[in-house]
Amino acid sequence: MSIYDRFNVRTIINAKGPSTRLSGGFLDAEVAAAMTEAGTFCVEMAELHAGASKVIAEVTGAEAGLVTSGAAAGLLLGTAACITGLDPGKMGRLPDTSGMKNEVVMVRSQRNFYDHAVRTCGVRIVEVGLPDRYAGAGVRDAEAWEIQDAITDRTAAVFYVATGSAQPPLPAVVKMAHQAGVPVLVDAAGQLPPASNLRRFIEEGADLAAFSGGKAIGGPQGSGILAGKRDLVMSALLQHLDLDIFWEQWAPPKSLIDKHRLRGAPQHGIGRPCKVGKETIIGLLVALQRFAAESDQDRSRRLLGLVNRLQSALAGVDHARIQVTGGSVPKLELHITKEAPRNALDLCIELERGTPSIHADPSQAHAGVVRFSPWCLRDEDPDKIAARVKPLLRY
Ligand SMILES: *Cc1c(COP(=O)(O)O)cnc(C)c1O
């Protein structure tokens, strides 16, 4: 029995990993307890944000940081900050960017569904480079000089999506952008672990980097971080805070907000709908400290323990070969044979539809592979997964 039963919602076994569609991961008891306690007090939100900024700065090496309602919210807030700076008039006019810098330069091969968060601010994405793969012979992608070429006096930011294979390398992009005085915003949502990536993009010169709190960090599902330059974080926070307050009355924390540099108090900004509650901020901070305190080795050993349990439980499975992949997040793969009673995608679908409902990763199903990630598995899940997989692969 769980609280979900009270609302007639079934729980699932999440062997896909912390994806938003499957409600992220689950909270460690310490994080959950911190959120509950946070909810039993009131604070001034700006002061809470200032405290959070210090923690994020320590963990990321950035000047400042903001807890957001997710990495995508961080992209929206970060873009808004790059457009308006500390001008409260411009903040109030977004997403109308008439008369403002309203272009964001981005490598074409990095375009993805999440760049909608950038476009929400009223900017046009200027695509750069041609990922020459389709013809078979091509090997090139965007090059740094092409980014330089695309930057004009209308460019608000260069937007970069960090992945292992992203081209050009971030330092080269930063060099071009900074030569033109343009900030670089990095989508680092899915780049953890390794924990060193919390610092890496800032070290490589990113002005802002957005991370998901609800993925590897293990924070509340609807949380994230935006870390970077203090002025940009200040602007992002100003476009996010609730500012129903008289100017004379308003005494924001000096560590994060320079009131004297503002012509007036901003109105509720474009980021106001990306509200984060105090419980979320505290939960994220506790999770972030826990994540940073665990070494990558210990984390991967802990996850490998779950993978090994699943491997033993699946021993003797028919019509499939078991393979354990290494790396910072080890996974178990079932390579389904041609003689199996159902193919990889059908196995995933059957697992989802039955009871308990099990969500595996079908992204390699076209190659006959079903993947199981240990990220969001509870201790009892490996046995439950094996108990459902085995009969489905037997005649
Ligand atoms: C998950 C993800 C996001 C969105 O993160 P949320 O925290 O869910 O808002 C953005 N970009 C990339 C590359 C992601 O993987």
The ligand as an SDF file (V2000), in Angstrom:
LIG
                    3D

 15 15  0  0  0  0  0  0  0  0999 V2000
   15.9800   16.1670  -19.0200 C   0  0  0  0  0  0  0  0  0  0  0  0
   16.5580   17.2000  -19.9320 C   0  0  0  0  0  0  0  0  0  0  0  0
   16.0820   18.5180  -19.9130 C   0  0  0  0  0  0  0  0  0  0  0  0
   14.9370   18.9390  -19.0420 C   0  0  0  0  0  0  0  0  0  0  0  0
   15.2370   18.8370  -17.6900 O   0  0  0  0  0  0  0  0  0  0  0  0
   14.0690   19.0470  -16.5940 P   0  0  0  0  0  0  0  0  0  0  0  0
   14.8130   19.0610  -15.3110 O   0  0  0  0  0  0  0  0  0  0  0  0
   13.1400   17.8980  -16.7550 O   0  0  0  0  0  0  0  0  0  0  0  0
   13.4200   20.3460  -16.9060 O   0  0  0  0  0  0  0  0  0  0  0  0
   16.6680   19.4270  -20.7480 C   0  0  0  0  0  0  0  0  0  0  0  0
   17.6810   19.0860  -21.5710 N   0  0  0  0  0  0  0  0  0  0  0  0
   18.1790   17.8290  -21.6200 C   0  0  0  0  0  0  0  0  0  0  0  0
   19.3100   17.5140  -22.5490 C   0  0  0  0  0  0  0  0  0  0  0  0
   17.6300   16.8430  -20.8100 C   0  0  0  0  0  0  0  0  0  0  0  0
   18.1100   15.5870  -20.8410 O   0  0  0  0  0  0  0  0  0  0  0  0
  1  2  1  0
  2  3  1  0
  2 14  2  0
  3  4  1  0
  3 10  2  0
  4  5  1  0
  5  6  1  0
  6  7  2  0
  6  8  1  0
  6  9  1  0
 10 11  1  0
 11 12  2  0
 12 13  1  0
 12 14  1  0
 14 15  1  0
M  END
$$$$
